[in-house]
Amino acid sequence: MKLRKVTAASAAVIALALTATACGEGAAEKDAKGGSGGDKKITIGIKFDQPGLGQKTPQGYAGFDVDVAKYVAKELGYSEDQIEFKESKSQDRENMLSRGDVDFIAATYSINDEREKKVDFAGPYLLAHQDLLVRADDDSIKSAEDLNSKKLCSVTGSTSAQNVKQKLAPKAQLQEYPTYSACLTGLQNGAVDALTTDDSILAGYAAQDSHKGKFKLAGLELSNENYGIGVKEGSDLKAKINAALEKMVSDGSWEKAVEANFGPANYENEPAPKIGDIKK
């Protein structure tokens, strides 16, 4: 009888330990350990408001980042109906990964030293450049220095605004909004003079039917933005995602995704970057 009591207690301790170990893991890591049973799924963070990259539409999710995420998920063994997309705002990305809210994030997530202290990155899978979007009839901004007397909009938590304030136009009047869509509204109604972020994102907005002819890219390459796929620090998904990205380039799927999503905006993209090649 005493032996049975000890055994039951030990079993309870083991069960608690297993529960604690699983806490904070994403769905893909649980699947790899057999922890999700018949409910196999993968949770991916994307942007919901970036045309051409990551956008939630009545028909589903669309954009280059979405296509990359779907391809990677397929290579990891997940079909599209096993993917759960979650909105990943710029200021929330590191916390979402550390908490295990998502398995990976493909959301115009630029690799930089500060972020690499908190999360791991696969990739890069796209090289973009910071630029400015201005009103089509505004010819007053021809260089970054011209922003010193202007109202500049960017998204809270992005690197673009800090780059301008610290390095390019320290006297610019920075307005930080929660989303790029909010910045675009401000630009349209004259509340701000320019929107800054990556040229790939700006091209997507400028190409929308409702915005055609209203805005233009300034054509400035203010920085290199190496888009990576973020994973929780120490995750074994990094190597698997890198292998998937290499295959996406080699089999032509990467180029098809670029043309499908950026072609309508006449976006002149850089060639597919090599894994681990971070352009400073």
C-alpha positions as CSV (number, residue, x, y, z in Angstrom):
1,M,0.0,0.0,0.0
2,K,2.8,2.4,0.9
3,L,4.6,1.6,-2.4
4,R,1.4,2.5,-4.4
5,K,1.2,5.9,-2.6
6,V,4.8,6.7,-3.5
7,T,4.2,5.7,-7.1
8,A,1.1,7.9,-7.4
9,A,2.9,10.9,-5.9
10,S,5.8,10.4,-8.3
11,A,3.5,10.2,-11.2
12,A,1.9,13.5,-10.2
13,V,5.3,15.2,-10.0
14,I,6.3,13.9,-13.4
15,A,3.0,15.2,-14.9
16,L,3.6,18.6,-13.5
17,A,7.1,18.7,-14.8
18,L,5.9,17.8,-18.3
19,T,3.3,20.5,-18.2
20,A,5.9,23.1,-17.1
21,T,8.2,22.0,-19.9
22,A,5.5,22.5,-22.6
23,C,4.6,25.9,-21.3
24,G,5.7,28.7,-23.7
25,E,6.4,26.4,-26.6
26,G,4.8,27.1,-30.0
27,A,2.5,24.6,-31.7
28,A,5.3,23.5,-34.1
29,E,7.7,22.6,-31.3
30,K,4.9,20.8,-29.5
31,D,4.1,18.8,-32.6
32,A,7.7,17.8,-33.0
33,K,7.6,16.3,-29.5
34,G,4.2,14.7,-30.1
35,G,2.4,17.1,-27.7
36,S,-0.5,18.2,-29.8
37,G,-2.1,14.9,-30.7
38,G,-4.4,15.0,-33.6
39,D,-4.7,18.8,-33.6
40,K,-1.5,19.5,-35.5
41,K,-1.2,23.2,-36.4
42,I,1.3,26.0,-36.7
43,T,0.8,29.5,-35.6
44,I,2.5,32.3,-37.6
45,G,2.7,36.0,-36.9
46,I,2.2,38.3,-39.9
47,K,1.1,41.9,-40.5
48,F,-2.6,42.4,-41.2
49,D,-2.4,45.9,-42.7
50,Q,0.4,45.9,-45.2
51,P,-0.7,45.5,-48.9
52,G,1.6,43.4,-50.9
53,L,3.3,41.9,-47.9
54,G,0.9,40.9,-45.2
55,Q,-2.8,41.9,-45.3
56,K,-6.0,40.4,-44.0
57,T,-8.7,40.6,-46.6
58,P,-12.3,39.3,-46.9
59,Q,-10.9,36.4,-49.0
60,G,-8.1,35.5,-46.5
61,Y,-4.5,36.5,-46.1
62,A,-2.4,37.9,-48.9
63,G,1.1,39.3,-49.6
64,F,4.7,38.3,-50.1
65,D,5.3,37.5,-46.4
66,V,2.2,35.4,-46.4
67,D,3.4,33.4,-49.4
68,V,6.8,32.9,-47.7
69,A,5.2,31.8,-44.5
70,K,2.9,29.3,-46.3
71,Y,5.9,27.9,-48.2
72,V,7.9,27.5,-45.1
73,A,5.0,25.9,-43.2
74,K,4.5,23.4,-46.1
75,E,8.2,22.4,-45.9
76,L,7.7,22.0,-42.1
77,G,4.9,19.5,-42.8
78,Y,1.8,21.8,-42.5
79,S,-0.9,22.3,-45.0
80,E,-2.6,25.7,-45.4
81,D,-5.6,24.7,-43.4
82,Q,-3.3,23.8,-40.4
83,I,-1.9,27.4,-40.3
84,E,-3.3,29.9,-37.8
85,F,-2.2,33.5,-38.6
86,K,-2.0,36.0,-35.8
87,E,-1.5,39.8,-36.2
88,S,2.0,40.7,-35.2
89,K,2.5,44.5,-34.7
90,S,6.0,45.9,-34.7
91,Q,6.1,46.6,-31.0
92,D,4.7,43.2,-30.0
93,R,6.9,40.8,-32.0
94,E,9.6,39.9,-29.5
95,N,7.1,39.4,-26.7
96,M,4.9,37.2,-29.0
97,L,7.9,34.9,-29.6
98,S,9.2,34.8,-26.1
99,R,5.7,33.9,-24.7
100,G,5.2,31.2,-27.3
101,D,2.2,32.9,-28.9
102,V,3.5,32.1,-32.3
103,D,5.9,29.6,-33.8
104,F,7.6,32.1,-36.1
105,I,7.0,35.6,-37.4
106,A,7.2,36.7,-41.0
107,A,6.2,40.4,-40.8
108,T,8.7,42.7,-42.5
109,Y,10.9,41.9,-39.5
110,S,14.3,43.6,-40.1
111,I,17.2,41.8,-38.5
112,N,19.3,44.1,-36.3
113,D,21.7,43.7,-33.4
114,E,19.2,44.8,-30.7
115,R,16.6,42.3,-31.8
116,E,19.1,39.5,-32.1
117,K,19.7,39.8,-28.3
118,K,16.1,38.8,-27.8
119,V,15.1,36.4,-30.6
120,D,16.7,34.3,-33.3
121,F,16.3,34.9,-37.0
122,A,16.2,32.7,-40.1
123,G,17.1,34.3,-43.4
124,P,17.2,36.9,-44.6
125,Y,14.7,36.3,-47.3
126,L,14.3,39.8,-48.7
127,L,16.5,42.9,-48.8
128,A,14.5,46.1,-48.8
129,H,15.6,49.8,-48.2
130,Q,14.1,52.5,-46.1
131,D,12.4,55.2,-48.2
132,L,9.8,58.0,-47.9
133,L,6.2,58.1,-49.2
134,V,5.0,61.6,-50.0
135,R,2.0,63.2,-51.6
136,A,2.1,63.1,-55.4
137,D,2.1,66.9,-55.7
138,D,4.8,67.5,-53.1
139,D,8.3,68.2,-54.6
140,S,9.7,69.7,-51.4
141,I,11.4,66.5,-50.1
142,K,14.4,65.5,-52.2
143,S,16.7,64.3,-49.5
144,A,16.5,63.1,-45.9
145,E,17.8,66.4,-44.7
146,D,14.6,68.1,-46.0
147,L,12.7,66.3,-43.3
148,N,14.2,68.6,-40.6
149,S,11.3,71.0,-41.2
150,K,8.6,68.4,-41.8
151,K,6.2,66.2,-39.9
152,L,7.3,62.6,-40.3
153,C,5.1,59.6,-39.6
154,S,6.2,56.0,-38.7
155,V,4.9,53.1,-36.7
156,T,5.6,52.7,-33.0
157,G,8.4,50.2,-32.5
158,S,9.8,50.4,-36.0
159,T,13.5,51.1,-36.7
160,S,12.7,53.5,-39.5
161,A,11.7,56.5,-37.4
162,Q,14.7,56.0,-35.0
163,N,17.0,55.9,-38.0
164,V,15.8,59.3,-39.3
165,K,15.8,61.0,-35.9
166,Q,19.2,59.7,-34.8
167,K,21.2,59.8,-38.1
168,L,19.4,61.6,-40.9
169,A,17.1,64.4,-39.8
170,P,17.2,65.0,-36.0
171,K,14.9,68.0,-36.2
172,A,12.1,66.2,-38.0
173,Q,8.8,66.3,-36.1
174,L,8.2,62.6,-35.5
175,Q,4.7,61.3,-35.2
176,E,4.4,57.6,-34.2
177,Y,1.1,55.9,-35.1
178,P,0.0,52.4,-34.2
179,T,-0.3,51.2,-37.9
180,Y,0.9,52.2,-41.3
181,S,-2.7,52.6,-42.4
182,A,-3.1,55.3,-39.8
183,C,0.1,57.0,-41.1
184,L,-1.3,56.9,-44.6
185,T,-4.5,58.6,-43.5
186,G,-2.5,61.3,-41.9
187,L,-0.4,61.8,-45.0
188,Q,-3.5,62.0,-47.2
189,N,-5.2,64.6,-45.0
190,G,-2.1,66.7,-44.5
191,A,-1.5,65.9,-40.8
192,V,2.0,64.6,-41.7
193,D,4.3,65.4,-44.6
194,A,5.9,62.0,-45.2
195,L,5.6,58.4,-44.2
196,T,8.9,56.5,-43.7
197,T,9.4,52.7,-43.7
198,D,10.7,50.1,-46.1
199,D,10.3,50.7,-49.8
200,S,8.6,47.3,-50.2
201,I,5.9,48.3,-47.7
202,L,5.4,51.8,-49.3
203,A,5.2,50.3,-52.8
204,G,2.3,48.1,-51.6
205,Y,0.3,51.0,-50.3
206,A,1.0,53.2,-53.3
207,A,-0.2,50.5,-55.7
208,Q,-3.6,50.0,-54.1
209,D,-6.4,51.0,-56.4
210,S,-7.8,53.5,-53.9
211,H,-4.4,55.2,-53.7
212,K,-3.2,55.3,-57.3
213,G,-2.0,58.7,-58.3
214,K,-2.1,60.1,-54.8
215,F,1.3,59.2,-53.5
216,K,4.8,58.6,-54.7
217,L,8.1,57.1,-53.4
218,A,10.9,59.7,-52.9
219,G,13.4,57.1,-54.2
220,L,15.9,57.4,-51.4
221,E,17.8,54.4,-50.1
222,L,18.1,55.4,-46.5
223,S,19.1,52.1,-45.1
224,N,19.3,48.3,-45.8
225,E,16.5,46.3,-44.2
226,N,17.2,42.6,-44.1
227,Y,13.9,40.8,-43.6
228,G,14.2,37.7,-41.5
229,I,11.9,35.1,-40.0
230,G,11.9,35.5,-36.2
231,V,11.8,32.5,-33.9
232,K,12.1,32.1,-30.2
233,E,15.7,32.2,-29.0
234,G,17.2,28.7,-29.1
235,S,14.4,27.2,-31.3
236,D,15.4,24.3,-33.5
237,L,13.0,25.8,-36.1
238,K,15.7,28.2,-37.3
239,A,17.7,25.6,-39.3
240,K,14.6,24.1,-40.7
241,I,13.3,27.4,-41.9
242,N,16.6,28.3,-43.4
243,A,16.5,25.1,-45.4
244,A,12.9,25.9,-46.6
245,L,14.0,29.4,-47.7
246,E,16.9,28.1,-49.7
247,K,14.5,25.7,-51.4
248,M,12.0,28.4,-52.1
249,V,14.7,30.4,-54.0
250,S,16.2,27.4,-55.9
251,D,12.8,26.0,-57.1
252,G,11.7,29.4,-58.4
253,S,8.9,29.9,-55.9
254,W,10.5,33.0,-54.4
255,E,10.7,34.8,-57.7
256,K,7.1,33.9,-58.5
257,A,6.0,35.3,-55.2
258,V,7.9,38.6,-55.8
259,E,6.3,39.1,-59.2
260,A,2.8,38.2,-57.9
261,N,2.9,40.7,-55.0
262,F,5.3,43.5,-56.1
263,G,4.9,43.4,-59.9
264,P,1.8,45.6,-60.0
265,A,3.7,48.4,-58.1
266,N,6.7,48.2,-60.4
267,Y,8.9,47.6,-57.4
268,E,12.5,47.1,-58.3
269,N,13.4,44.4,-55.8
270,E,16.9,43.2,-54.9
271,P,17.9,39.6,-55.8
272,A,17.1,36.9,-53.3
273,P,19.7,37.3,-50.5
274,K,21.8,34.3,-49.3
275,I,21.0,32.9,-45.9
276,G,23.1,34.7,-43.3
277,D,24.2,37.5,-45.6
278,I,23.2,40.6,-43.7
279,K,23.8,43.9,-45.5
280,K,24.7,46.7,-43.1
